[in-house]
């Protein structure tokens, strides 16, 4: 009895760190859990690589759906290409299972250096690259190296769920920049230079960009990115550019632009190569259907890299040796697999857009911007909680928009990283959904930088 009392006293005295208590489990994780509950599985669901035949959704409102259609996942449903899997297998069989250099194996960093020059149109040396355990680690390193306690970081609102929590873990304050939905529904959810300027203070130290964007599918124009790079230079901000969806842009004539390639337009304050305080973050996860390999990378000026490397070597040491060999095969091997995935994602996007437009023609007050990249669409609904819950009961999982910031409220993120068959079945349920999509007044931003 005395021992139990002592344990209770110890428990009462212990308190977790504020930096941890101030962040929450992500809305995407909650969607995983909802899908698990709906399917009766205790594990987070992963998309079926070879979809099994689906039953036609019942028109009755059963509390236990015949099948769960998960449109909440942010990962490709394709198999990792064979040549990449084979490289991983060979690495394992050959005993390539030890630590690697902290920055990553030289041949992979050389391939990445060539990739940046060929595809992103800026030059970095292999020594200015760190291979990380996913893009998430790269973002974490960039923030830890760039901000101090009490600094402010401008993040897109709505934006990827990790941006604000990672900022808080660095003991800085995330300040939401409301994205412009605009009159042109093909140009929605972009970050305007004016909105950024309005939120810069003496404590602002970094700006995070994400194009193509999660959760909206928006793609920033080169003209707008030039303006944002200029602002970052003028105010001596570190610009962190998350480019993990760069290969998935669908509209003719539209291409991905890396802010690092535009640094020279900003004038003074940049090094002899024209590069300023831009940290470019990327990964092989989405491009090559390698999410489980946890292999990302970053590049920046040498002085940035050296500071980030100090953190990386203590929290991670190095990325997986096997994953690095697989990533090398991905970058240097055939790229037709990427083109095939892009083509299929475009076909799915077009289906989802057509399905939502059909709902508009049926009289539903539905608003959405046509996604130009990534594999998400972000429509506005009347009440996201009611809508998401009703769909879950009928076996369709989508992610509530408020998971992505205050300006995501009363939206939902629908992922089309699921087979066309699954999308068709899921939209049979969505189109039969008795809740009406609303066209509520646009949200204000809740004051400066509200998240």
Protein Blocks (a to p, Z undefined) as FASTA:
>chain_A
ZZmmmmmmmmmmpccdfklmmpccdfklmmmmmmmmmnopabdcdddfbdcddddddfbd
cfbdfbdcdfkbccdfbdcdfklmmmmmmmmmnopabccdfkbpfklmmmmmmmmmmmno
pacdfklcccdehjklmmmmmmmmmpcehiacdddddddfklmmmmmmnopacdddddde
bjblklgoiacfklmmmmpcfkbcbdcddddddfklpacdfklmmmmmmmmmmnopacdd
dfklmmmcfbghiacddfklmmmmnoghiafkopacddcdddfklmnopmknopaddddd
fklmmmmmmmmmmmnopacfklmmmmmmmmmmcfklmmmmmmmmmmmmmmmmmmmmmmmm
nopacdddddfbhjbdcdddfblmlmmmmmmmnopacddfklnojklgoiacddfkbcfk
lmmmmmmmmmmpmbdcddddcddehighiZZ
